[in-house]
Amino acid sequence: MSTVEPEIKNRRRHESLAIINALRRGTVPASGLARIAVGLELEEGVIARQLDFVADGGGDLKFVRGDYGAGKTFFVARALETAAQKGFVTAHVFISPSASLSKPKVLYQQICAALRTAETDHALKTVIDNWLFAIEERLASAASGMDDAALETATEKEIESSLALIGGNNTGLAAALRTYYQASNTGDYPAAQAAIGWIAGEPTVGRDFRQKAGVRGDVDDATAFFFLAGLVEIVRGAGYRGLVVAIDEMEITQGLQRAQREKSYQTLARLIDALDGGRMPYCYFLFTGTPAFFDSSRGIRSAPPLYDRISVDGDGAFKNPRQPQIQLARFDTAKLELVALKVCEVYSEAYREVDRERVSHRFIRAMIKKITGRFGGRVDIIPRIFLKEFVDVLDKCELYDDFNPSDGYEFEAEHLKGELRAEEEAVMVMDF
């Protein structure tokens, strides 16, 4: 037997354990989401084709619309996983009152902090290092026999020319990258770290670095998108296929003060126009929001030009996910049963084969009914809670041969107090 097969099995088991660990904590797994996804094949196919278009030099975006419990967070995580598998650098950021689209600088900072590759979290430094290494490799192969000093000089010139279009708008990015390269080569790690911080828009970088690099000021709202375009150039030069950014919880925008709200919608319209106009190649944005974000008087409907760009036609049974919005349906009992069966398969690979006599399909249905009953009959509200409880049942069956969950299983919600989300608490049936 080859050594490859055991290695694949070990990786598969490790991924299975990670999935079960996340579900046990009530969170979305970081990888392996395809193994527990149900009913998303059409939407995932649309996203995959968009990503292929972006990898060929396009710019695109998608809005994901759904109520609480529709699985927006899971869908976005799945889309980012697909993007990483296709060779993109990704970032998942969340809107908040202090970090909204009204502040492009803060959005840029969040993207830099959240950068991930298939192998690395907090990947900004890794991406820049890979970009510089690719430049050195290209120069060294083009001119054999080049000594270190000549290679360093040539690389610094290449940094400037690679970002010439971006540098025409803001020369600071190229200057900071050149300083980072020089500092890394001389072992000046504080300067190298400061350069990375300045590129990421961190506000704590001191005056000494600015003087050393010859840069003025910092990333601001006016230059944030220039820096983002430069970041995409670096991502591509480092060998990745582009940048995919998920911006979650856009409905927070509705609660902003009017000036901030209107500026957020203006920024969003500006971003859409840049993507459609070919000014942001190799870049893909994914936004999530509740129906109110799109249709309420404080939502996108309040900005008619923007609303016209992303509104969708038809709300019947045959939804078209190729339109600007993907409309996710609420979770139902049939979907939750399928997820439970998939979790059984994952659990069997993580530990040992699940005893399907004790954890039967009939028991799964009964368990869903009992938990749903404590949350106003809302199946769409309970997937996270159900899966957390379900993994607990699987654990007890695996640990104790004489444990039978069918013997009077009751859902006790008291241990969940303090960790329920607002939407879950709002529909929970209280005991009196």
VEXNU-360578 format. One record per residue (C-alpha): residue in one letter; x, y, z. Coordinates in steps of 0.1 Angstrom, whole numbers, padded with zeros to 4 digits, always signed. Example, Ala and Ser with C-alpha at 12.3 -4.5 7.8 and 13.67 -1.06 7.14 Angstrom:
! residues 2
A+0123-0045+0078
S+0137-0011+0071
//
This chain:
! residues 432
M+0000+0000+0000
S+0014+0034-0009
T+0020+0061+0017
V-0003+0085-0001
E-0035+0066+0008
P-0029+0067+0046
E-0020+0104+0043
I-0052+0112+0025
K-0072+0093+0051
N-0054+0111+0079
R-0062+0145+0063
R-0098+0134+0058
R-0101+0124+0095
H-0085+0156+0106
E-0110+0176+0086
S-0139+0155+0100
L-0127+0162+0136
A-0125+0199+0128
I-0161+0199+0114
I-0175+0181+0144
N-0156+0203+0169
A-0171+0234+0152
L-0206+0220+0153
R-0201+0211+0189
R-0194+0247+0197
G-0222+0260+0175
T-0200+0276+0149
V-0195+0273+0111
P-0166+0249+0103
A-0136+0265+0087
S-0133+0239+0059
G-0150+0208+0045
L-0183+0226+0042
A-0193+0208+0011
R-0196+0176+0032
I-0226+0191+0052
A-0241+0214+0026
V-0276+0206+0013
G-0298+0222-0014
L-0272+0248-0026
E-0260+0231-0058
L-0276+0256-0082
E-0264+0287-0062
E-0229+0273-0057
G-0226+0266-0094
V-0234+0302-0102
I-0208+0314-0078
A-0182+0290-0092
R-0188+0303-0128
Q-0185+0339-0116
L-0152+0331-0099
D-0139+0316-0132
F-0149+0348-0150
V-0130+0369-0124
A-0099+0346-0126
D-0098+0355-0164
G-0096+0392-0156
G-0132+0401-0149
G-0147+0419-0119
D-0180+0407-0104
L-0202+0406-0073
K-0232+0390-0058
F-0257+0399-0031
V-0270+0370-0008
R-0304+0377+0006
G-0321+0358+0033
D-0339+0360+0067
Y-0322+0348+0099
G-0319+0310+0096
A-0316+0310+0058
G-0279+0301+0061
K-0263+0332+0048
T-0232+0328+0069
F-0228+0292+0059
F-0233+0300+0022
V-0207+0328+0023
A-0182+0305+0041
R-0188+0278+0015
A-0183+0304-0013
L-0150+0315+0003
E-0139+0279+0006
T-0146+0274-0031
A-0126+0305-0039
A-0096+0294-0019
Q-0097+0260-0036
K-0097+0278-0070
G-0065+0297-0059
F-0080+0330-0048
V-0069+0350-0017
T-0100+0357+0004
A-0112+0380+0032
H-0144+0378+0053
V-0154+0411+0070
F-0184+0422+0089
I-0203+0455+0088
S-0207+0473+0122
P-0216+0508+0132
S-0179+0516+0135
A-0169+0497+0104
S-0193+0505+0076
L-0190+0512+0039
S-0192+0549+0048
K-0156+0545+0058
P-0136+0530+0029
K-0104+0532+0049
V-0118+0510+0077
L-0131+0485+0051
Y-0096+0484+0035
Q-0081+0478+0070
Q-0105+0450+0077
I-0097+0433+0043
C-0060+0434+0050
A-0065+0420+0085
A-0087+0392+0073
L-0067+0381+0043
R-0065+0343+0039
T-0050+0318+0015
A-0058+0281+0013
E-0028+0276+0036
T-0025+0307+0058
D-0046+0330+0079
H-0036+0367+0084
A-0019+0363+0051
L-0009+0398+0041
K+0028+0393+0048
T+0028+0359+0031
V+0012+0374+0000
I+0037+0402-0002
D+0066+0379+0004
N+0054+0356-0024
W+0051+0386-0047
L+0086+0398-0040
F+0100+0362-0044
A+0083+0359-0077
I+0099+0391-0089
E+0133+0379-0078
E+0128+0346-0094
R+0118+0362-0127
L+0147+0386-0127
A+0173+0359-0117
S+0161+0335-0145
A+0162+0363-0171
A+0198+0374-0162
S+0218+0344-0150
G+0249+0353-0129
M+0233+0384-0113
D+0249+0391-0079
D+0228+0398-0048
A+0234+0436-0050
A+0223+0438-0086
L+0193+0415-0079
E+0182+0438-0051
T+0185+0469-0073
A+0166+0453-0101
T+0139+0441-0078
E+0134+0476-0063
K+0130+0489-0099
E+0105+0461-0107
I+0085+0470-0075
E+0081+0506-0089
S+0072+0495-0124
S+0048+0468-0113
L+0028+0494-0094
A+0033+0522-0118
L-0004+0527-0125
I-0013+0525-0089
G+0016+0547-0079
G+0005+0574-0102
N-0024+0579-0078
N-0005+0572-0046
T+0032+0566-0047
G+0032+0557-0010
L+0023+0520-0016
A+0053+0514-0038
A+0076+0533-0014
A+0064+0512+0016
L+0069+0480-0004
R+0104+0490-0014
T+0112+0498+0023
Y+0097+0465+0034
Y+0119+0447+0008
Q+0151+0465+0019
A+0143+0460+0056
S+0137+0423+0051
N+0170+0419+0033
T+0190+0437+0060
G+0173+0420+0089
D+0156+0452+0101
Y+0125+0435+0113
P+0110+0464+0132
A+0111+0485+0100
A+0097+0455+0080
Q+0068+0451+0104
A+0061+0488+0103
A+0060+0487+0065
I+0034+0459+0066
G+0014+0479+0092
W+0014+0510+0071
I+0004+0491+0039
A-0025+0475+0060
G-0037+0510+0071
E-0028+0505+0107
P-0030+0538+0125
T-0002+0531+0150
V+0027+0533+0126
G+0051+0560+0138
R+0066+0590+0121
D+0101+0573+0120
F+0088+0548+0094
R+0072+0575+0073
Q+0105+0595+0072
K+0125+0564+0064
A+0101+0552+0036
G+0095+0587+0023
V+0057+0584+0026
R+0033+0610+0038
G+0002+0605+0058
D-0017+0572+0059
V-0043+0553+0039
D-0075+0574+0040
D-0110+0573+0026
A-0099+0590-0006
T-0071+0566-0013
A-0085+0533+0001
F-0097+0519-0032
F-0063+0528-0049
F-0046+0508-0022
L-0071+0480-0027
A-0064+0479-0064
G-0027+0478-0055
L-0033+0449-0032
V-0050+0430-0060
E-0020+0436-0082
I+0002+0422-0055
V-0021+0392-0051
R-0019+0384-0088
G+0018+0389-0089
A+0022+0365-0060
G+0006+0337-0081
Y-0030+0338-0069
R-0060+0341-0092
G-0074+0372-0076
L-0091+0386-0045
V-0125+0375-0031
V-0141+0397-0003
A-0172+0387+0016
I-0189+0417+0034
D-0214+0402+0059
E-0244+0417+0078
M-0250+0446+0054
E-0284+0451+0072
I-0264+0470+0099
T-0263+0499+0074
Q-0300+0506+0080
G-0293+0517+0116
L-0266+0542+0107
Q-0272+0580+0108
R-0286+0593+0076
A-0253+0609+0064
Q-0234+0576+0070
R-0261+0555+0055
E-0262+0576+0023
K-0224+0576+0020
S-0224+0538+0025
Y-0249+0534-0004
Q-0228+0558-0025
T-0197+0538-0018
L-0215+0506-0028
A-0227+0521-0061
R-0192+0533-0068
L-0179+0498-0062
I-0204+0482-0085
D-0196+0508-0112
A-0159+0501-0109
L-0164+0463-0112
D-0188+0467-0142
G-0165+0493-0158
G-0135+0470-0157
R-0116+0491-0132
M-0113+0463-0106
P-0102+0432-0125
Y-0096+0400-0107
C-0118+0411-0078
Y-0150+0396-0065
F-0173+0409-0038
L-0200+0390-0020
F-0225+0409+0002
T-0251+0395+0026
G-0283+0411+0039
T-0318+0405+0052
P-0348+0414+0030
A-0352+0446+0050
F-0318+0457+0038
F-0330+0456+0002
D-0366+0467+0005
S-0371+0489+0036
S-0373+0527+0036
R-0339+0529+0052
G-0324+0501+0030
I-0312+0501-0006
R-0347+0512-0018
S-0339+0546-0003
A-0311+0550-0030
P-0330+0545-0063
P-0299+0544-0086
L-0284+0517-0064
Y-0316+0498-0061
D-0320+0498-0098
R-0286+0482-0102
I-0292+0452-0079
S-0330+0447-0077
V-0343+0413-0090
D-0373+0403-0110
G-0397+0376-0098
D-0401+0361-0064
G-0418+0328-0074
A-0407+0292-0072
F-0382+0296-0101
K-0357+0321-0087
N-0328+0330-0109
P-0295+0330-0089
R-0277+0346-0119
Q-0295+0379-0111
P-0276+0403-0088
Q-0292+0387-0057
I-0292+0351-0046
Q-0324+0346-0026
L-0319+0319+0000
A-0349+0300+0012
R-0355+0294+0049
F-0343+0261+0063
D-0370+0234+0066
T-0373+0200+0083
A-0363+0181+0052
K-0331+0200+0048
L-0322+0197+0085
E-0328+0159+0083
L-0304+0157+0054
V-0278+0177+0072
A-0281+0154+0102
L-0275+0124+0080
K-0244+0141+0065
V-0231+0149+0100
C-0235+0112+0109
E-0212+0104+0079
V-0186+0130+0090
Y-0188+0118+0126
S-0182+0082+0115
E-0149+0093+0098
A-0139+0113+0129
Y-0145+0086+0155
R-0162+0054+0146
E-0193+0043+0127
V-0224+0059+0141
D-0249+0033+0155
R-0278+0040+0132
E-0301+0018+0152
R-0298+0042+0182
V-0295+0073+0160
S-0322+0063+0135
H-0340+0086+0110
R-0370+0083+0132
F-0351+0096+0162
I-0337+0125+0142
R-0372+0136+0132
A-0384+0133+0168
M-0354+0154+0180
I-0360+0181+0155
K-0397+0182+0165
K-0388+0185+0202
I-0363+0213+0198
T-0385+0231+0173
G-0413+0231+0198
R-0392+0252+0222
F-0387+0278+0195
G-0422+0286+0183
G-0422+0258+0157
R-0395+0277+0137
V-0373+0251+0120
D-0353+0279+0103
I-0342+0292+0138
I-0328+0260+0152
P-0302+0245+0128
R-0272+0258+0149
I-0288+0247+0182
F-0300+0214+0167
L-0266+0204+0154
K-0249+0213+0187
E-0274+0191+0205
F-0271+0164+0178
V-0233+0161+0181
D-0238+0158+0219
V-0261+0128+0213
L-0236+0113+0189
D-0208+0117+0215
K-0228+0100+0242
C-0236+0071+0218
E-0199+0067+0210
L-0188+0069+0246
Y-0214+0048+0262
D-0226+0015+0247
D-0257+0015+0269
F-0268+0050+0261
N-0300+0050+0241
P-0312+0085+0230
S-0347+0073+0222
D-0353+0065+0259
G-0371+0097+0268
Y-0349+0123+0250
E-0358+0158+0262
F-0344+0191+0250
E-0333+0211+0280
A-0326+0247+0270
E-0314+0261+0303
H-0277+0253+0295
L-0280+0275+0264
K-0288+0307+0284
G-0262+0333+0278
E-0253+0320+0244
L-0285+0323+0225
R-0286+0348+0197
A-0312+0376+0198
E-0333+0360+0170
E-0333+0327+0189
E-0343+0343+0222
A-0371+0362+0205
V-0390+0331+0196
M-0380+0308+0225
V-0410+0294+0244
M-0404+0301+0281
D-0413+0277+0309
F-0435+0291+0336
//
